[in-house]
Amino acid sequence: RWYETGKVMKTDWKGTRVLILGAARQGLALARWLSVHGAHVTVSDLRGAEELRLVRESLAEHPTIGWALGGHPLELLDAAEEVARTTGKRIRTHLKIDTGMERVGVHEYEAEAFIEHSLRLKNVLVEGIYTHLANSEMADSTFSRMQLERLQEVLRIFERRSAPVPSLTHANNSGGILNLPAANFDLVRPGILFYGIYPGNEVPREVEV
């Protein structure tokens, strides 16, 4: 046992699978420590294998560290499945669809393979699906409506496979709540609006509740 500031930290991780999101300094240090103590670790990062070549080489002496690199590969789902299986707990997650923000998430044109793979898993449940509207605070909602249509097309993937549609769909941020109330779906994600600040000068100042 390792005692630090009055707490007991587990040091026997044999047979445990751990998924670490992000190959930053802290994540890599944790991956190294867990591997030394017997865990099988998967490190996931948006960057590709070549970009992280030196990082991977620095951990080559730890054969129990694996990698799931470049966006949201299917290996990430498999790693989550193993983590859930070995801990005896089901993972419930929300799948983010990148419909135009170009920041984080599975692109709508790549979502089908990702969803099909998730439907075969026993311990990972996609209970929610969502996107982030890039410029919902603008009066011209053309781009936002295109994003919403892309999200709807992803939802139709579940219907075409006679699979249960995730119980929670969400898209609207502060601008969407004011400009596109029809897209409130099952829940909304207000940010700056929580603080009484409008997200832009082109949004309505009232919303029906």
LINRALIN-V832639 format. One record per residue. N is the residue number from 1. RES is the residue in three letters. OMEGA is omega in whole degrees, 0 to 359 (NA if undefined). NEAR is the number of other ideal C-beta (glycine too) atoms within 10 Angstrom. Layout:
# LINRALIN-V832639
N|RES|OMEGA|NEAR ; N|RES|OMEGA|NEAR
This chain:
# LINRALIN-V832639
1|ARG|180|7 ; 2|TRP|182|9 ; 3|TYR|178|8 ; 4|GLU|181|7 ; 5|THR|174|5 ; 6|GLY|181|5 ; 7|LYS|179|7 ; 8|VAL|179|9 ; 9|MET|179|10 ; 10|LYS|179|9 ; 11|THR|178|11 ; 12|ASP|183|10 ; 13|TRP|182|18 ; 14|LYS|179|8 ; 15|GLY|181|9 ; 16|THR|177|17 ; 17|ARG|185|21 ; 18|VAL|177|21 ; 19|LEU|179|19 ; 20|ILE|181|20 ; 21|LEU|178|14 ; 22|GLY|181|13 ; 23|ALA|174|21 ; 24|ALA|186|12 ; 25|ARG|182|8 ; 26|GLN|180|10 ; 27|GLY|179|16 ; 28|LEU|178|19 ; 29|ALA|179|10 ; 30|LEU|179|16 ; 31|ALA|180|23 ; 32|ARG|181|16 ; 33|TRP|181|14 ; 34|LEU|179|20 ; 35|SER|178|19 ; 36|VAL|183|12 ; 37|HIS|167|15 ; 38|GLY|183|13 ; 39|ALA|169|20 ; 40|HIS|189|20 ; 41|VAL|170|24 ; 42|THR|178|22 ; 43|VAL|179|24 ; 44|SER|179|22 ; 45|ASP|180|22 ; 46|LEU|181|14 ; 47|ARG|183|13 ; 48|GLY|184|11 ; 49|ALA|182|11 ; 50|GLU|180|10 ; 51|GLU|181|13 ; 52|LEU|185|19 ; 53|ARG|182|10 ; 54|LEU|178|8 ; 55|VAL|181|15 ; 56|ARG|179|15 ; 57|GLU|180|9 ; 58|SER|180|12 ; 59|LEU|184|18 ; 60|ALA|180|8 ; 61|GLU|179|9 ; 62|HIS|185|15 ; 63|PRO|181|9 ; 64|THR|175|16 ; 65|ILE|177|21 ; 66|GLY|187|17 ; 67|TRP|172|20 ; 68|ALA|192|21 ; 69|LEU|174|19 ; 70|GLY|177|17 ; 71|GLY|184|18 ; 72|HIS|181|20 ; 73|PRO|179|15 ; 74|LEU|178|13 ; 75|GLU|179|16 ; 76|LEU|176|21 ; 77|LEU|180|21 ; 78|ASP|179|17 ; 79|ALA|178|25 ; 80|ALA|178|21 ; 81|GLU|181|20 ; 82|GLU|178|18 ; 83|VAL|180|19 ; 84|ALA|183|20 ; 85|ARG|185|16 ; 86|THR|178|15 ; 87|THR|180|13 ; 88|GLY|180|7 ; 89|LYS|179|10 ; 90|ARG|178|12 ; 91|ILE|174|18 ; 92|ARG|187|11 ; 93|THR|174|15 ; 94|HIS|182|13 ; 95|LEU|179|20 ; 96|LYS|178|17 ; 97|ILE|176|25 ; 98|ASP|183|22 ; 99|THR|180|27 ; 100|GLY|178|20 ; 101|MET|180|15 ; 102|GLU|179|9 ; 103|ARG|182|10 ; 104|VAL|175|11 ; 105|GLY|177|19 ; 106|VAL|178|20 ; 107|HIS|184|16 ; 108|GLU|180|20 ; 109|TYR|176|10 ; 110|GLU|190|14 ; 111|ALA|186|24 ; 112|GLU|180|15 ; 113|ALA|180|11 ; 114|PHE|181|22 ; 115|ILE|179|21 ; 116|GLU|180|13 ; 117|HIS|181|17 ; 118|SER|182|19 ; 119|LEU|180|15 ; 120|ARG|182|9 ; 121|LEU|182|17 ; 122|LYS|189|9 ; 123|ASN|177|16 ; 124|VAL|182|22 ; 125|LEU|173|17 ; 126|VAL|183|23 ; 127|GLU|179|13 ; 128|GLY|178|17 ; 129|ILE|187|27 ; 130|TYR|174|21 ; 131|THR|177|24 ; 132|HIS|181|21 ; 133|LEU|189|27 ; 134|ALA|183|18 ; 135|ASN|183|18 ; 136|SER|180|25 ; 137|GLU|181|20 ; 138|MET|181|18 ; 139|ALA|177|10 ; 140|ASP|186|10 ; 141|SER|183|19 ; 142|THR|182|9 ; 143|PHE|179|15 ; 144|SER|180|24 ; 145|ARG|176|14 ; 146|MET|177|12 ; 147|GLN|181|26 ; 148|LEU|177|23 ; 149|GLU|176|11 ; 150|ARG|177|18 ; 151|LEU|179|24 ; 152|GLN|179|14 ; 153|GLU|177|15 ; 154|VAL|178|22 ; 155|LEU|180|16 ; 156|ARG|176|11 ; 157|ILE|179|19 ; 158|PHE|182|16 ; 159|GLU|180|10 ; 160|ARG|180|8 ; 161|ARG|181|12 ; 162|SER|179|6 ; 163|ALA|179|14 ; 164|PRO|176|12 ; 165|VAL|178|13 ; 166|PRO|188|19 ; 167|SER|182|11 ; 168|LEU|174|14 ; 169|THR|179|20 ; 170|HIS|182|20 ; 171|ALA|191|26 ; 172|ASN|168|26 ; 173|ASN|184|21 ; 174|SER|180|23 ; 175|GLY|180|25 ; 176|GLY|179|28 ; 177|ILE|183|21 ; 178|LEU|185|22 ; 179|ASN|187|24 ; 180|LEU|184|18 ; 181|PRO|179|14 ; 182|ALA|181|9 ; 183|ALA|179|23 ; 184|ASN|177|15 ; 185|PHE|186|17 ; 186|ASP|176|13 ; 187|LEU|179|12 ; 188|VAL|183|16 ; 189|ARG|178|16 ; 190|PRO|177|15 ; 191|GLY|183|12 ; 192|ILE|180|14 ; 193|LEU|177|18 ; 194|PHE|183|9 ; 195|TYR|179|8 ; 196|GLY|181|6 ; 197|ILE|178|9 ; 198|TYR|183|15 ; 199|PRO|180|21 ; 200|GLY|182|15 ; 201|ASN|186|8 ; 202|GLU|183|15 ; 203|VAL|174|20 ; 204|PRO|181|11 ; 205|ARG|178|6 ; 206|GLU|178|7 ; 207|VAL|179|12 ; 208|GLU|178|4 ; 209|VAL|NA|4
